[in-house]
């Protein structure tokens, strides 16, 4: 028998409250009196008339209100618990960083006492693009550090085009703050990936030791001082260095006595030094009418003396760190894109420094590898062809690039009695794609031409790379605060250290020693670098060795005419041949 609810048989109002009395249950019974009592209860309920529905509504409202209150309470408790849990996670993972970071809990724009206590004034800049662009900026940074009497922060070599500036002639470049932060991020990416190679590991800056006013510091040491963190733990992802990078980038503005971020870039400024001009005069190169109308360019370029603007008595002078963005410049329309400092009449020290840094050679380990390749692999006079075919604007100029090489080879063939002509090729076009191009034609014509080229995994390249890392020239710029030992400890905790890719540097060395000449790609900074190396007689010592060990043998085998054809092609060559013949007759 179904269970029946006990009906309410009485209800009365007393003391502002309804009082209810229920009838006894009739479950399992069939007693008339019980049924009557139930019927009486129903009749009693009719006493309320229309009030019965109101009571139900009041009860339903009260029940819903209690349910909503309970649900709200549970939500609040859940949110409170989640907040406490997240707070616990944050404090446990970041407490060490907060306690040791350069930034106070109360002021994220405060300089670390470690770097302030040194009493040094540093110059940081943001290199970018390919290696030769970065090398050009490095020279400019040395110059700026010398003029402003600041300690230069030596950066690593960035991946090719990991950070791109943009186009100064089109007034379309990254803002200085953006490029500084991008470079900061990439530098630590190189550290974590085991691919960090200092510029001083590749470029020999030992000649700067004679300038007592020129000081430098390795970026890894600088980062330790600037951020105040243990860089040994950087690779374990214990520290978030973004806030530290933001401060250095100047994204939140300058900080008194701590940071002055230079936000003048190639769109607004050309830096000069003691050139006799009125400071702030308009530069010759300004945006043309087309840029003004179509691109809404409103920039005005002014020539400003860097010493007056950022030196003594300036707002920047008191800052511990002076942070530039890009320092790349190049001649453009009778002016320079960003830095126009070529002659300094009133400062002999800076004038001497400029001559010294015009050419900074590679470290000895790289130069030796290039000369070894010439001696043991090429073993003859050769032409170098630098053919940039796949990158940027160069991919559209294959015809002009190959035409210049063909004309040079035709000229050599007219004067050469012996063949094949040796050609060292450095190109970004993979060997598998040479077929159908002029390079493929040269390979096929093996009777007249013999081609040489290096690959990244060649034994000579790998061995030279190992030597570069073993010597560690860049570590010599580390301070006692974060010295070579601690840098090595940091490397152990990062990804396994990878050998640097030094193929380009060895190729440039080989090309600069090409006795039959050099053909480079027009507009390529690589070609400009090779021509500069040749100008400074990088291989003059090697040439004397080559004459001693090779030319005499060629003379004996082929006669002076052969040597004349392949070497100097001047009157002095004939004189040299005559001297060699006389020496031979004296020896006999």
C-alpha positions in Angstrom: 0.0 0.0 0.0 1.4 3.3 -1.0 2.7 5.5 1.8 0.5 8.5 2.4 1.7 11.8 3.8 0.2 12.9 7.1 -2.3 15.6 6.4 -2.3 18.9 8.3 -5.4 19.0 10.4 -4.9 22.3 12.3 -3.2 25.7 11.7 -3.4 28.7 13.9 -1.6 32.1 14.1 0.2 32.9 17.3 3.0 35.3 18.2 3.6 36.3 14.6 4.1 32.6 13.6 1.9 29.9 12.0 1.6 26.8 14.2 0.8 23.5 12.4 -0.5 20.1 13.7 -0.5 17.0 11.6 -2.9 14.1 11.7 -1.6 10.6 12.6 -0.7 8.4 9.6 -3.3 6.0 8.4 -0.8 3.9 6.6 -1.6 0.2 6.9 -5.0 0.9 8.6 -8.5 1.2 7.5 -10.0 2.9 10.5 -13.1 5.1 9.9 -12.1 7.5 12.7 -8.7 8.0 11.0 -10.3 8.7 7.7 -12.6 11.2 9.3 -9.7 12.9 10.9 -8.1 13.2 7.6 -11.2 14.6 6.0 -11.5 17.0 8.9 -8.0 18.1 8.2 -8.8 18.8 4.6 -11.8 20.9 5.7 -9.6 22.7 8.2 -7.2 23.6 5.3 -10.2 25.2 3.5 -10.3 27.8 6.4 -7.4 29.5 4.6 -9.2 29.9 1.4 -7.0 31.9 -1.0 -4.3 32.3 1.6 -3.2 28.7 1.0 -1.6 29.6 -2.3 0.2 32.6 -0.7 1.7 30.4 2.0 3.0 28.0 -0.7 4.5 31.0 -2.6 6.1 32.3 0.7 7.6 28.8 1.4 8.9 28.5 -2.2 10.5 32.0 -2.1 12.1 31.2 1.3 13.4 27.8 -0.1 14.8 29.5 -3.2 16.4 32.2 -1.2 18.1 29.6 1.0 19.3 27.7 -2.0 20.8 30.9 -3.6 22.5 31.8 -0.4 24.0 28.4 -0.1 25.2 28.4 -3.7 26.7 31.9 -3.3 28.5 30.8 -0.1 30.0 27.8 -1.9 31.2 30.0 -4.8 32.9 32.4 -2.4 34.6 29.6 -0.6 35.8 28.1 -3.9 37.2 31.4 -5.1 38.9 32.0 -1.7 40.5 28.5 -1.8 41.7 29.0 -5.4 43.2 32.3 -4.6 45.1 30.9 -1.5 46.3 28.0 -3.6 47.6 30.2 -6.4 49.2 32.5 -3.9 51.0 29.4 -2.4 52.2 28.3 -5.8 53.5 31.7 -6.7 55.3 32.2 -3.4 56.9 28.8 -3.5 58.2 29.2 -7.1 59.1 32.8 -7.2 60.2 33.7 -3.7 63.9 33.2 -4.5 63.5 35.4 -7.6 61.7 38.2 -5.7 64.3 38.2 -3.0 67.3 38.3 -5.3 66.0 40.2 -8.2 67.1 43.7 -9.2 63.7 45.0 -8.4 62.1 45.9 -5.1 58.7 44.4 -4.2 57.4 47.9 -3.9 59.1 49.5 -6.9 59.8 47.5 -10.0 61.7 50.4 -11.5 64.6 50.4 -9.1 68.3 49.7 -10.0 70.0 46.8 -8.3 72.5 47.8 -5.7 75.2 45.4 -7.1 75.5 47.4 -10.3 75.2 50.8 -8.6 77.9 50.0 -6.0 80.5 49.4 -8.8 80.5 53.0 -9.7 80.9 52.1 -13.4 78.9 53.6 -16.2 77.9 51.1 -18.9 76.8 51.3 -22.6 74.4 48.6 -23.8 73.1 48.4 -27.4 70.9 46.1 -29.5 72.7 44.3 -32.4 70.5 42.7 -35.1 70.4 41.1 -38.6 73.3 39.2 -40.0 76.8 38.8 -38.6 78.5 41.5 -40.7 75.7 44.0 -39.7 76.4 43.0 -36.1 80.1 43.5 -36.5 79.5 47.0 -38.0 77.3 47.8 -35.0 80.0 46.5 -32.6 82.6 48.9 -34.1 80.1 51.8 -33.7 79.5 50.7 -30.1 83.2 50.8 -29.3 83.3 54.3 -30.8 80.4 55.5 -28.8 81.7 53.9 -25.6 85.0 55.7 -26.2 83.4 59.1 -26.8 81.1 58.9 -23.8 83.7 57.2 -21.5 81.5 54.2 -20.7 82.2 50.5 -20.3 80.9 48.6 -23.3 78.7 45.5 -22.8 80.0 42.9 -25.3 77.0 41.0 -26.7 76.8 37.5 -28.1 76.5 36.9 -31.8 72.8 36.7 -32.6 71.2 34.2 -35.0 71.0 35.5 -38.5 68.0 37.8 -38.7 66.6 36.6 -35.3 66.0 40.3 -34.7 65.4 42.6 -37.7 65.5 46.4 -37.6 63.5 47.3 -40.7 64.3 50.0 -43.2 65.7 53.3 -42.3 65.3 54.8 -45.8 61.6 54.0 -45.7 61.3 55.2 -42.1 59.9 51.8 -41.1 61.9 50.4 -38.2 61.3 48.8 -34.8 61.2 51.3 -31.9 64.4 51.3 -29.9 62.6 49.9 -26.8 61.1 47.0 -28.8 64.4 46.1 -30.4 66.2 46.2 -27.0 63.7 43.9 -25.5 63.7 41.5 -28.4 67.5 41.3 -28.3 67.4 40.7 -24.5 65.0 37.8 -25.0 67.1 36.3 -27.7 70.3 36.6 -25.8 68.9 34.4 -23.0 67.5 32.0 -25.5 71.0 31.5 -26.8 72.2 30.9 -23.2 69.5 28.3 -22.5 70.0 26.5 -25.8 73.8 26.2 -25.3 74.5 28.4 -28.4 75.9 31.5 -26.7 79.0 32.8 -28.5 80.5 36.1 -27.5 81.4 38.6 -30.2 84.9 38.6 -28.5 85.1 34.8 -29.1 85.1 35.5 -32.9 86.6 39.0 -33.3 90.0 39.8 -32.0 89.8 43.0 -29.8 93.2 42.6 -28.1 94.4 45.7 -30.0 92.1 47.8 -27.8 94.1 47.0 -24.7 96.4 49.9 -25.5 93.4 52.3 -25.0 93.2 52.6 -21.2 89.9 54.5 -21.5 88.2 51.7 -23.4 86.7 49.1 -21.1 84.4 46.2 -21.8 82.4 43.6 -19.9 80.8 40.3 -21.0 77.0 40.4 -21.3 76.7 37.5 -19.0 78.5 39.3 -16.2 76.5 42.5 -16.9 73.2 40.6 -16.7 74.2 39.1 -13.4 75.0 42.6 -12.0 71.9 44.2 -13.6 69.3 41.7 -12.6 71.0 40.5 -9.4 70.1 36.9 -10.0 72.1 33.7 -10.0 72.5 33.1 -13.8 73.5 29.5 -13.0 69.8 28.9 -12.4 68.6 30.7 -15.6 68.4 27.5 -17.5 66.3 25.7 -14.9 63.5 28.3 -15.6 63.5 29.3 -12.0 63.7 33.0 -12.8 61.5 35.2 -15.0 63.8 37.8 -16.5 61.2 39.6 -18.5 60.7 42.4 -16.0 64.5 42.8 -15.8 64.6 43.1 -19.6 61.7 45.6 -19.6 63.7 47.9 -17.3 66.8 47.7 -19.5 64.7 48.2 -22.7 63.2 51.4 -21.2 59.7 50.2 -21.9 58.5 51.8 -18.8 60.6 55.0 -19.1 64.0 56.1 -17.7 65.0 55.6 -14.1 66.9 58.3 -12.4 70.6 57.5 -11.8 69.9 54.0 -13.1 68.9 53.9 -16.8 68.8 56.3 -19.7 67.2 54.7 -22.8 68.2 56.4 -26.0 65.0 56.6 -28.0 66.4 58.7 -30.9 66.8 56.4 -33.9 67.5 56.7 -37.6 64.1 58.3 -38.2 64.9 61.4 -36.2 68.6 61.6 -35.5 72.1 61.4 -37.1 74.8 61.3 -34.4 77.9 63.4 -35.0 81.0 64.4 -33.0 83.0 67.5 -33.1 82.3 68.3 -36.7 81.9 72.0 -36.3 78.2 72.0 -37.1 75.4 73.7 -35.2 73.9 71.1 -33.0 70.4 70.2 -34.2 70.7 71.3 -37.8 68.6 69.5 -40.3 70.2 66.5 -42.1 70.4 66.3 -45.9 68.2 63.2 -46.0 64.6 63.8 -45.2 61.4 61.8 -46.0 60.2 62.7 -49.5 56.8 63.9 -50.5 55.6 60.4 -51.4 56.5 59.0 -48.0 54.8 62.0 -46.3 51.6 61.6 -48.3 51.2 57.8 -48.7 52.8 56.6 -45.5 51.9 59.6 -43.4 55.6 60.0 -42.4 56.1 63.1 -40.3 59.7 62.5 -39.0 62.3 65.2 -39.2 66.0 64.1 -39.1 68.4 66.3 -37.2 72.1 66.1 -36.8 73.1 66.0 -33.1 76.4 65.9 -31.3 76.4 62.7 -29.3 78.8 64.1 -26.7 76.7 67.2 -26.0 73.5 65.2 -26.0 74.5 62.2 -23.9 77.8 63.2 -22.3 78.7 65.5 -19.3 76.0 67.9 -18.1 73.3 65.9 -19.9 70.4 64.1 -18.4 72.0 60.8 -19.5 75.3 61.4 -17.8 74.2 60.3 -14.3 72.6 57.1 -15.5 74.5 53.9 -14.6 73.4 52.3 -17.9 73.0 54.1 -21.2 71.0 51.9 -23.5 71.0 52.4 -27.3 68.8 50.6 -29.7 70.4 49.8 -33.1 73.8 51.3 -33.9 73.7 50.3 -37.6 74.6 52.9 -40.1 75.4 53.2 -43.8 76.0 55.9 -46.3 72.7 57.1 -47.9 72.0 60.0 -50.2 75.0 62.2 -49.3 74.5 61.5 -45.6 74.5 58.6 -43.1 71.6 56.6 -41.9 72.4 57.0 -38.2 76.0 57.8 -37.3 78.2 60.2 -39.2 81.5 60.3 -37.4 84.4 59.9 -39.8 87.0 62.6 -39.0 87.6 64.0 -35.5 90.0 66.9 -35.6 89.9 68.0 -31.9 90.2 64.6 -30.2 93.4 62.7 -31.0 92.4 59.8 -28.8 89.1 59.2 -30.6 90.8 59.8 -34.0 93.3 57.0 -33.2 90.6 54.7 -31.9 88.6 55.1 -35.2 91.6 54.0 -37.2 92.1 51.0 -34.9 88.6 49.7 -35.2 88.1 50.2 -38.9 89.3 46.6 -39.3 89.0 44.1 -36.4 90.4 40.8 -37.5 89.1 37.4 -36.6 90.7 35.5 -33.7 93.9 33.6 -34.5 92.1 30.2 -34.5 89.9 31.2 -37.4 92.6 32.9 -39.4 94.8 29.8 -39.1 92.0 27.6 -40.3 91.6 29.7 -43.4 95.3 29.7 -44.2 95.5 26.0 -43.6 92.7 25.4 -46.2 94.5 27.4 -48.8 97.8 25.6 -48.1 96.5 22.0 -47.9 93.4 22.0 -50.1 93.6 24.7 -52.8 97.4 24.7 -53.1 97.5 27.2 -56.0 96.6 30.8 -56.9 92.8 31.2 -56.9 89.9 33.5 -57.5 87.2 33.9 -54.8 83.5 34.2 -55.8 81.1 35.4 -53.1 77.6 34.7 -54.5 74.7 35.7 -52.3 71.6 34.4 -54.2 68.8 33.4 -51.8 68.5 36.2 -49.2 66.3 39.3 -49.4 66.9 41.5 -52.5 69.7 39.3 -53.8 67.4 36.5 -54.9 66.3 38.8 -57.7 69.7 39.6 -59.1 71.2 36.2 -60.2 71.8 37.4 -63.7 73.9 40.4 -62.7 75.8 38.4 -60.0 76.8 35.6 -62.4 77.6 38.0 -65.2 80.2 39.7 -63.0 81.8 36.4 -62.3 81.8 35.3 -66.0 83.5 38.5 -67.1 86.2 38.1 -64.4 86.9 34.5 -65.5 87.0 35.5 -69.1 89.7 38.1 -68.3 91.8 35.5 -66.3 91.5 32.9 -69.1 93.0 35.4 -71.6 96.2 35.7 -69.6 96.5 32.2 -68.2 98.7 29.7 -69.8 97.9 26.9 -67.3 94.5 25.5 -66.6 92.2 24.7 -64.7 91.6 28.0 -63.0 91.1 27.5 -59.2 87.9 29.1 -57.9 86.9 29.2 -54.2 83.1 29.6 -54.0 81.2 30.9 -51.0 77.4 30.9 -51.6 74.1 30.4 -49.9 72.9 28.3 -52.8 73.0 24.6 -51.9 75.3 22.5 -54.1 72.3 20.3 -55.0 70.7 23.4 -56.7 73.8 24.3 -58.8 72.6 22.3 -61.8 71.1 24.7 -64.4 72.9 27.7 -63.1 76.3 29.2 -64.1 77.9 27.4 -61.1 76.7 24.1 -62.7 78.3 25.1 -65.9 81.6 25.8 -64.2 81.5 22.4 -62.5 80.9 20.7 -65.8 83.8 22.5 -67.5 86.4 20.7 -65.4 89.1 21.1 -68.0 89.2 24.9 -67.5 87.8 25.3 -63.9 88.3 23.6 -60.6 85.9 24.7 -57.9 86.5 24.6 -54.1 84.0 25.2 -51.3 83.7 24.5 -47.6 80.9 22.9 -45.6 79.8 23.4 -42.0 80.7 19.8 -41.0 84.1 19.6 -42.8 86.8 18.3 -40.5 88.8 21.5 -40.7 85.8 23.7 -39.8 84.8 21.5 -36.8 88.3 21.4 -35.5 88.6 25.2 -35.7 85.3 25.6 -33.9 86.4 23.3 -31.1 89.6 25.5 -30.7 87.6 28.7 -30.6 85.4 27.4 -27.8 88.3 25.9 -25.9 90.2 29.2 -25.8 87.2 31.2 -24.9 88.4 34.7 -25.6 85.1 36.2 -24.5 85.6 34.9 -20.9 88.5 37.2 -20.4 86.0 40.0 -20.2 84.2 38.5 -17.3 84.6 40.3 -14.0 85.5 38.7 -10.6 81.8 39.1 -9.6 80.7 36.7 -12.2 83.9 35.2 -13.7 84.8 32.5 -16.1 84.3 29.7 -13.5 80.7 30.8 -12.8 80.0 31.1 -16.5 81.2 27.6 -17.0 79.0 26.4 -14.2 76.0 28.1 -15.9 76.8 26.4 -19.1 76.7 23.0 -17.4 73.1 23.6 -16.2 71.9 24.7 -19.6 71.5 22.6 -22.7 74.6 20.8 -23.9 76.9 23.4 -25.4 76.9 23.3 -29.2 79.9 24.2 -31.4 79.5 27.6 -33.0 79.0 27.9 -36.7 82.2 29.6 -37.8 82.0 28.6 -41.5 81.3 32.1 -42.7 84.3 33.5 -40.9 86.7 30.9 -42.4 85.2 31.5 -45.8 85.8 35.3 -45.5 89.4 34.6 -44.4 90.0 32.4 -47.4 88.4 34.9 -49.8 90.5 37.8 -48.5 93.6 35.8 -49.5 92.5 35.2 -53.1 95.6 36.1 -55.2 93.6 36.1 -58.5 91.1 38.5 -57.2 87.7 38.7 -55.6 84.1 38.9 -57.1 81.5 39.8 -54.5 77.8 40.3 -54.6 76.9 44.0 -55.0 75.3 45.5 -51.9 76.3 42.5 -49.6 77.9 43.4 -46.3 79.9 40.1 -46.6 81.5 41.4 -49.7 82.4 44.7 -48.0 83.9 42.8 -45.1 86.1 40.7 -47.4 87.3 43.7 -49.3 88.2 45.4 -46.1 90.2 42.4 -44.9 92.1 42.4 -48.2 92.8 46.1 -47.9 94.5 45.6 -44.6 96.7 42.9 -46.0 95.5 40.1 -43.8 97.4 37.6 -45.9 100.6 39.6 -46.4 102.4 37.3 -44.1 100.8 34.3 -45.7 101.8 35.6 -49.2 105.4 35.8 -48.3 105.2 32.2 -47.1 103.4 31.2 -50.3 106.1 32.8 -52.4 108.8 31.0 -50.5 107.2 27.6 -50.7 105.3 27.7 -53.9 106.3 30.3 -56.4 109.8 29.1 -56.8 108.5 25.6 -57.5 106.1 27.0 -60.1 109.0 29.0 -61.7 111.1 25.9 -62.0 108.2 23.9 -63.5 106.5 26.5 -65.7 108.8 29.5 -65.9 108.2 33.1 -64.9 105.5 33.6 -67.5 103.2 31.3 -65.5 103.9 33.2 -62.2 103.3 36.5 -64.0 100.0 35.4 -65.3 98.7 34.2 -62.0 100.1 36.7 -59.5 100.7 40.5 -59.7 100.5 41.3 -63.4 102.8 44.3 -62.9 106.2 45.4 -63.9 107.6 44.4 -60.5 106.7 40.7 -61.2 109.2 40.7 -64.1 111.8 42.2 -61.9 111.0 39.5 -59.2 111.4 36.8 -61.8 114.8 38.2 -62.9 115.9 38.2 -59.3 114.9 34.6 -58.8 116.8 33.5 -61.9 119.9 35.3 -60.8 119.6 33.7 -57.3 119.4 30.3 -59.1 122.5 31.0 -61.2 124.4 32.1 -58.0 123.3 28.9 -56.3 124.6 26.8 -59.2 
